[in-house]
Amino acid sequence: MSDDKKVIFSMSGVTKSYPDAQQPVLKNIYLSFFYGAKIGILGLNGSGKSTLLKIIAGQEKNFQGDVVFSQDYSVGYLEQEPQMDEDKTVLEIVKEGVAKNGGRSGRIQ
């Protein structure tokens, strides 16, 4: 199977609820990503975009459903509002975040 036809990530039946919310922020989500795919997540404020990314990155573990990465693949997560060293460039900070989280990015330029 060629790499571009290989599913490297899948999420099935993922639901995330918060105790004080009347309804789940994510409900029964199914996603699969092919190797090399470019993914965009769009939605209104409060619609669960950051929560979804935190689940994918393994930062959020309190959810129902399954999240699976193919062997030899992992993900890194750069916070939306990270604490940054003002003496470093954005590129240096992103590279550190990828290395710290064990994520694979191919090549960061």
N, C-alpha and C positions, 0 to 999 in steps of 0.2 A: 504494500500500500504506500502510495506517495505521501510525503509529509503533509502536503496541503489538504489531504483527505483524512488525516488522523485527528480524532477528537482528543484534545489534551485536557479538557475540563468539562465537567458536567455537574449540574445542580438539578435535583429533582424533588418536587413537592415541598420546597422551602417556604416556611411560614415563620414570621417573626412578630411577636406581640410584646407590648410593654404593659406592665401591670396596671398603670393608671389610664390606659387608652381604652376607648370603647370598641375599637376594631383594630385588627392587625395592620402594621405598616407594610408588611409583605404577606401575600397570601397565595400559597400553592404555586410558587415560581418554578419554572423549568427553563434551563439554559444549557447550551452546549457550545463550546468554542473549538474551532479547528485550529491546528497549528498555523501560525502566521496571520491569523485573522486580526483585523483592526476593529475594536469594539468601542462604541459610544453609548453612554447611558444618559438619557434625557428625561426630565420630569420637573414638575413644579416643586417649589420649596416644601419640604416636609413629606414628599412622596416616597422616600425610602432609598434614594440613590446612594447616599453615604452608608447607610446600613447594609445595603446590598454589597457594596465594595468591601466593607469591613468583614462581612461573612465570607466573601471570596478570598480575602487576604488572611483569613484565620484569626482576625482580631476580635471578632464577635463569635462566641461559641454557644450562646444561649438561644437556640432556634430549633425548629422541628424540620425534618427533611434530611436529605443527603447531599453532600458536596464532595466530589471526587476529582483528584488530579491524576493524570496518567503518571506512571513511574518516570522518574527523572525530570519532572517538571515541578516548579514551585512558583510562588508569586511574592512580589514585594509590595509594600504599601507605604506611600508617602502621605502623611497627614495633610488635611486641607489647610490647616493653620499651624505648621510646625514651628518649634522653637529653633531659630536659626542663628548661627554664628555669623555676625556681620562682617567678619574678616574673610569669609569664604564666598565663592561664587555660587550661583544657583546650581550650576552643573556639578560642582564639588559636593554640595549638599545632597543632590539627587543620587549621585554615585554612592555616597555613604549610606543613604537610606536603602538602596538596592542591596548593597553588600551586607548591611546589618540584618535585613530581613531574609537573606538567603534567596532573594528573588532572582529570576532570570530575565534579562532585558535584551539579550543579544548584544547590541552595541548602543551605548548612549553617546550622542554627539552634541 
